[in-house]
Amino acid sequence: MTNPATTTPQSGAIPAQPGPRGGTGVTDGMIPGLGSSIEFGPGQAPGGVIPGAGPSGKPGSRPTVKLREAGPDDPPRYAPEWLELREPADAAARAHDLLDPLRIRLANLPGRSGIVIHDLGCGTGSMGRWLAPRLDGAQHWILHDRDPYLLHFAAVASPRSAADGSRVSVETRRGDIARLTPDALQGASLVTASALLDVLTREEIDTFAAACAGAGCPALLTLSVAGRVELTPSHPLDAELAQAFNDHQRRDGLLGPDAVTAAAEAFSEHGATVRLHPSPWQLGPEQAALTEQWLRGWVGAAVEERPELRAEADVYLTKRLAALAAGELRVTVHHVDLLALSRPVGGAS
């Protein structure tokens, strides 16, 4: 596993580009540089799953956050199309109530002309597009990901100005980020990540919390799965599929829906003040494309975990997709956002 302190960033900082209009994090339904509408390859639509929306490749691995060594021929699990599709729902779900205590901490940093933010497993940069325009002051974002293709989009599509018009710049670092050290976070004002905690082990979460505590660096960790979904109207198979999906998330020692609790405990044990806030996806008819991909992936992961469910699950999925097409299905996918305010170093208050 590569240590972020030893990865080679692209030479120099990249001036960030114009940010997206509005609060959703996408402009006219697309990531700049990625193209317009999502295109599905053979076998994907209407019956396929965008890579990343459902199970494929090794359980417990993601190309946006590679946690374990993988062979060069291993297929990617997370496609930019999936990250683009979920970005508006992510932006709507993130917990705004955690921003005020974060702003207070950042405003009290001593002797800083700006803030440095490490975005771990940045993907196409949705966190930066959401957060940078909501914080005052000059910002320098360090974007971490193992996928150079995603790093390119993240850099190109980064917002160029903060809430008060101050400059935002970015640099990219390619490498794995599961094992951080305080040295790797030297000079960091904030660490951010989305949908990261649930693909870590307990040991990796403790290492992460220790690194943030050692650097005196707060962490804003959003959209961790909570292990609960609500589908309206309900169906007798909902609970069984949910349990099978949660078990799938816990494969290979990963924490899945237990990750937020483990992270809160780890950060607290390292002296941080921890705040949690729900951040559910609320998916209705307007999010039908995302709901379809999520539903196929959710059912697919459950069946991968419990193959004996396949026959029932196939009938279930057909009925659910018909209800979705008719505008009759609504889904709440529960997540939790975590803000950990580690004890500051260097005299910050």
C-alpha positions as CSV (number, residue, x, y, z in Angstrom):
1,M,0.0,0.0,0.0
2,T,1.4,3.4,-1.0
3,N,1.9,6.0,1.6
4,P,0.5,9.4,0.5
5,A,3.7,11.0,1.9
6,T,5.7,9.2,-0.8
7,T,3.4,9.6,-3.8
8,T,4.5,12.0,-6.5
9,P,2.1,14.8,-7.1
10,Q,1.7,16.4,-10.5
11,S,4.3,19.2,-10.8
12,G,3.0,22.4,-9.3
13,A,-0.5,23.4,-8.2
14,I,-3.3,23.5,-10.8
15,P,-5.4,26.6,-10.9
16,A,-8.9,25.5,-10.3
17,Q,-11.4,25.9,-13.1
18,P,-14.8,27.5,-13.0
19,G,-17.1,25.7,-10.6
20,P,-20.5,24.3,-11.4
21,R,-23.6,26.4,-11.3
22,G,-26.0,25.9,-8.5
23,G,-25.7,23.6,-5.5
24,T,-25.8,20.2,-7.1
25,G,-22.2,20.0,-8.1
26,V,-22.9,19.3,-11.8
27,T,-23.4,21.7,-14.7
28,D,-26.3,20.9,-17.0
29,G,-26.2,17.3,-15.8
30,M,-22.5,16.6,-16.6
31,I,-19.0,16.8,-15.2
32,P,-16.9,19.3,-17.3
33,G,-14.7,17.3,-19.6
34,L,-16.6,14.1,-19.2
35,G,-19.3,14.7,-21.8
36,S,-23.0,15.2,-21.8
37,S,-25.5,12.6,-21.0
38,I,-24.4,9.2,-19.6
39,E,-24.0,6.6,-22.3
40,F,-24.4,2.9,-21.6
41,G,-22.4,0.2,-23.4
42,P,-23.7,-3.0,-24.7
43,G,-25.4,-5.0,-22.0
44,Q,-25.7,-2.1,-19.6
45,A,-29.0,-0.4,-20.4
46,P,-31.7,-1.0,-19.5
47,G,-30.6,-4.2,-17.7
48,G,-27.0,-3.5,-16.9
49,V,-25.2,-1.8,-14.0
50,I,-22.7,1.0,-14.4
51,P,-19.4,-0.2,-13.0
52,G,-19.4,1.0,-9.4
53,A,-23.1,0.9,-8.9
54,G,-23.1,-2.8,-8.1
55,P,-20.8,-5.8,-7.3
56,S,-18.0,-6.6,-9.7
57,G,-14.3,-7.2,-9.3
58,K,-13.0,-8.1,-5.9
59,P,-15.2,-7.5,-2.9
60,G,-13.8,-4.7,-0.7
61,S,-12.0,-2.9,-3.5
62,R,-12.7,0.4,-5.3
63,P,-10.6,2.1,-8.0
64,T,-11.2,5.4,-6.3
65,V,-9.8,4.1,-3.0
66,K,-7.7,1.1,-3.6
67,L,-7.2,-0.5,-0.2
68,R,-5.4,-3.6,-1.2
69,E,-3.0,-4.7,-3.9
70,A,-4.7,-5.7,-7.2
71,G,-3.5,-7.1,-10.4
72,P,-3.1,-4.8,-13.5
73,D,-5.9,-6.6,-15.2
74,D,-8.4,-6.2,-12.5
75,P,-11.5,-4.5,-13.9
76,P,-12.5,-1.1,-12.4
77,R,-15.5,-0.9,-10.2
78,Y,-16.3,2.7,-10.1
79,A,-16.8,4.5,-13.4
80,P,-17.0,8.3,-13.8
81,E,-20.5,7.8,-15.1
82,W,-21.6,6.4,-11.7
83,L,-19.9,9.2,-9.8
84,E,-21.6,11.7,-12.0
85,L,-25.0,10.1,-11.6
86,R,-24.9,10.1,-7.9
87,E,-23.3,13.6,-7.4
88,P,-26.6,15.6,-7.2
89,A,-28.0,13.2,-4.6
90,D,-24.7,13.3,-2.6
91,A,-24.8,17.1,-2.7
92,A,-28.4,17.3,-1.5
93,A,-27.7,14.8,1.3
94,R,-24.6,16.1,2.9
95,A,-25.1,17.5,6.4
96,H,-25.0,21.3,6.3
97,D,-25.4,21.4,10.1
98,L,-21.8,20.2,10.4
99,L,-20.4,23.2,8.5
100,D,-20.7,25.9,11.2
101,P,-18.5,24.1,13.8
102,L,-16.1,23.3,11.0
103,R,-16.0,27.0,9.9
104,I,-15.3,28.1,13.5
105,R,-12.4,25.7,13.7
106,L,-10.9,26.8,10.4
107,A,-11.4,30.5,11.3
108,N,-9.4,30.0,14.5
109,L,-6.3,28.5,12.8
110,P,-3.3,30.6,13.8
111,G,-1.0,32.3,11.3
112,R,-2.6,31.0,8.2
113,S,-3.3,33.0,5.0
114,G,-5.4,30.1,3.7
115,I,-6.4,26.5,4.3
116,V,-5.0,23.3,3.0
117,I,-7.6,20.5,2.4
118,H,-6.7,16.9,1.6
119,D,-9.6,15.1,-0.2
120,L,-9.1,11.4,0.1
121,G,-10.4,9.1,-2.7
122,C,-11.6,12.2,-4.5
123,G,-13.0,10.5,-7.5
124,T,-14.1,13.2,-9.9
125,G,-13.9,15.8,-7.2
126,S,-17.5,16.1,-6.0
127,M,-16.6,17.0,-2.4
128,G,-14.5,20.0,-3.6
129,R,-17.3,21.2,-5.8
130,W,-19.7,21.0,-2.9
131,L,-17.5,22.3,0.0
132,A,-15.1,24.8,-1.5
133,P,-17.9,27.3,-2.4
134,R,-19.2,27.0,1.2
135,L,-16.0,28.0,3.0
136,D,-14.4,31.4,3.2
137,G,-10.8,32.2,2.5
138,A,-8.1,31.0,0.1
139,Q,-8.0,27.2,-0.3
140,H,-5.5,24.8,-1.6
141,W,-7.0,21.3,-2.3
142,I,-4.8,18.2,-2.5
143,L,-6.7,15.6,-4.3
144,H,-5.8,12.0,-3.6
145,D,-6.8,9.0,-5.8
146,R,-5.2,6.0,-7.4
147,D,-7.0,6.6,-10.8
148,P,-5.3,9.3,-13.0
149,Y,-8.3,9.4,-15.2
150,L,-10.5,10.5,-12.3
151,L,-7.8,12.8,-10.9
152,H,-7.9,14.6,-14.3
153,F,-11.6,15.3,-14.1
154,A,-11.3,16.3,-10.4
155,A,-8.7,18.9,-11.2
156,V,-10.4,20.3,-14.3
157,A,-13.8,20.6,-12.7
158,S,-12.7,22.1,-9.4
159,P,-14.3,25.4,-8.4
160,R,-12.0,28.4,-8.7
161,S,-13.3,30.6,-5.9
162,A,-14.4,30.3,-2.3
163,A,-17.6,31.6,-0.7
164,D,-16.0,35.0,-0.3
165,G,-14.4,35.1,-3.7
166,S,-10.9,34.0,-2.5
167,R,-8.8,31.9,-4.8
168,V,-9.1,28.1,-4.8
169,S,-6.2,26.0,-6.2
170,V,-5.7,22.3,-6.5
171,E,-3.0,19.7,-6.9
172,T,-3.3,15.9,-7.5
173,R,-1.6,13.0,-5.8
174,R,-1.9,9.6,-7.3
175,G,-1.7,6.7,-4.7
176,D,-3.4,4.7,-2.1
177,I,-4.6,6.5,1.0
178,A,-5.8,3.9,3.6
179,R,-2.7,4.3,5.8
180,L,-2.0,7.8,6.7
181,T,0.5,9.3,9.1
182,P,0.7,12.6,10.8
183,D,3.7,13.5,8.5
184,A,1.5,12.9,5.5
185,L,-0.9,15.5,6.9
186,Q,1.7,18.0,7.9
187,G,0.3,21.5,7.3
188,A,-3.2,20.2,6.6
189,S,-6.2,22.3,7.8
190,L,-8.8,19.7,7.0
191,V,-9.2,16.1,5.7
192,T,-12.3,15.3,3.7
193,A,-13.7,12.1,2.1
194,S,-17.0,10.8,0.8
195,A,-18.2,7.2,1.0
196,L,-14.8,6.1,2.4
197,L,-15.3,4.7,5.9
198,D,-17.4,1.7,4.9
199,V,-14.6,0.3,2.8
200,L,-12.0,0.4,5.6
201,T,-11.2,-2.1,8.3
202,R,-11.2,-1.3,12.0
203,E,-7.4,-1.1,12.0
204,E,-7.4,1.3,9.0
205,I,-9.9,3.5,10.7
206,D,-7.8,3.6,13.8
207,T,-4.7,4.5,11.8
208,F,-6.7,7.2,10.0
209,A,-8.0,8.7,13.3
210,A,-4.5,8.6,14.8
211,A,-3.0,10.4,11.8
212,C,-5.6,13.2,12.1
213,A,-5.1,13.5,15.8
214,G,-1.4,13.6,15.4
215,A,-1.6,16.4,12.9
216,G,-4.3,18.2,14.9
217,C,-6.4,18.1,11.8
218,P,-10.2,18.0,11.7
219,A,-11.9,15.5,9.4
220,L,-15.2,15.8,7.5
221,L,-16.3,12.3,6.4
222,T,-19.5,12.2,4.5
223,L,-22.0,9.7,3.1
224,S,-21.0,6.6,5.0
225,V,-23.6,3.8,4.7
226,A,-25.8,3.4,7.7
227,G,-27.1,-0.1,6.8
228,R,-30.8,1.0,6.5
229,V,-32.9,1.6,3.4
230,E,-36.6,2.4,3.1
231,L,-38.6,1.6,0.0
232,T,-42.1,2.9,-0.5
233,P,-44.3,1.0,-1.1
234,S,-42.7,-1.7,1.1
235,H,-42.2,-5.4,0.0
236,P,-41.8,-8.5,2.2
237,L,-38.3,-9.1,0.8
238,D,-36.9,-5.7,1.6
239,A,-35.5,-6.6,5.0
240,E,-33.9,-9.8,3.8
241,L,-32.2,-8.1,0.9
242,A,-31.0,-5.3,3.2
243,Q,-29.5,-7.8,5.6
244,A,-27.8,-9.7,2.7
245,F,-26.4,-6.4,1.3
246,N,-25.1,-5.4,4.7
247,D,-23.3,-8.7,5.1
248,H,-21.8,-8.2,1.6
249,Q,-20.5,-4.8,2.8
250,R,-18.7,-6.5,5.7
251,R,-16.7,-9.0,3.5
252,D,-13.0,-9.4,4.0
253,G,-13.0,-7.6,7.4
254,L,-14.5,-4.3,6.0
255,L,-16.8,-2.5,8.4
256,G,-19.5,-1.5,6.0
257,P,-22.5,-0.2,8.0
258,D,-20.6,-0.5,11.2
259,A,-17.9,1.9,10.1
260,V,-19.4,5.2,11.4
261,T,-19.7,3.8,14.9
262,A,-16.1,2.5,14.7
263,A,-14.8,5.8,13.4
264,A,-16.6,7.8,16.1
265,E,-15.1,5.6,18.8
266,A,-11.6,5.8,17.2
267,F,-11.6,9.5,16.9
268,S,-13.0,9.9,20.4
269,E,-10.3,7.7,21.8
270,H,-7.7,9.9,20.2
271,G,-9.2,13.0,21.9
272,A,-11.4,14.4,19.1
273,T,-14.8,15.9,19.5
274,V,-17.1,13.9,17.2
275,R,-20.4,15.1,15.7
276,L,-22.7,12.9,13.7
277,H,-25.5,13.9,11.4
278,P,-27.8,11.9,9.1
279,S,-27.3,12.4,5.4
280,P,-29.9,10.3,3.6
281,W,-30.4,10.0,-0.2
282,Q,-34.1,10.9,-0.8
283,L,-34.8,9.3,-4.2
284,G,-38.1,10.0,-6.0
285,P,-39.2,10.1,-9.6
286,E,-36.8,12.9,-10.4
287,Q,-33.8,10.6,-9.5
288,A,-35.1,7.6,-11.5
289,A,-31.8,7.0,-13.3
290,L,-29.9,6.9,-10.0
291,T,-32.5,4.8,-8.3
292,E,-32.4,2.2,-11.1
293,Q,-28.7,1.9,-10.9
294,W,-28.7,1.8,-7.1
295,L,-31.5,-0.8,-7.0
296,R,-29.8,-3.1,-9.5
297,G,-26.5,-2.9,-7.5
298,W,-28.2,-3.3,-4.1
299,V,-30.1,-6.4,-5.2
300,G,-27.0,-7.7,-7.1
301,A,-24.8,-7.4,-4.0
302,A,-27.4,-9.1,-1.9
303,V,-27.7,-12.0,-4.3
304,E,-23.9,-12.3,-4.6
305,E,-23.8,-12.7,-0.8
306,R,-26.8,-15.1,-0.7
307,P,-27.2,-16.9,-4.1
308,E,-30.2,-18.8,-2.8
309,L,-32.1,-15.5,-3.0
310,R,-31.7,-15.2,-6.8
311,A,-35.0,-16.5,-8.0
312,E,-37.0,-14.3,-5.6
313,A,-34.7,-11.4,-6.1
314,D,-35.2,-11.5,-9.9
315,V,-39.0,-11.3,-9.5
316,Y,-38.5,-8.5,-6.9
317,L,-36.3,-6.5,-9.1
318,T,-38.7,-6.7,-12.1
319,K,-41.5,-5.5,-9.9
320,R,-39.5,-2.7,-8.4
321,L,-38.2,-1.5,-11.8
322,A,-41.8,-1.4,-13.1
323,A,-42.9,0.7,-10.1
324,L,-40.0,3.0,-10.7
325,A,-40.9,3.4,-14.4
326,A,-44.4,4.2,-13.4
327,G,-43.2,6.9,-10.9
328,E,-44.5,5.0,-7.9
329,L,-41.3,4.0,-6.1
330,R,-39.5,6.1,-3.6
331,V,-36.3,5.1,-1.8
332,T,-34.5,6.5,1.2
333,V,-30.9,5.3,1.5
334,H,-29.5,6.2,4.9
335,H,-26.0,7.6,5.3
336,V,-24.3,9.4,8.2
337,D,-21.8,12.3,8.0
338,L,-19.1,12.6,10.7
339,L,-17.1,15.7,11.8
340,A,-14.2,14.9,14.0
341,L,-12.5,18.0,15.6
342,S,-9.2,16.7,16.8
343,R,-7.3,18.6,19.5
344,P,-5.5,21.4,17.6
345,V,-1.7,21.7,17.6
346,G,0.3,24.9,17.4
347,G,-2.0,27.0,19.6
348,A,-5.2,26.9,17.6
349,S,-8.4,27.3,19.6
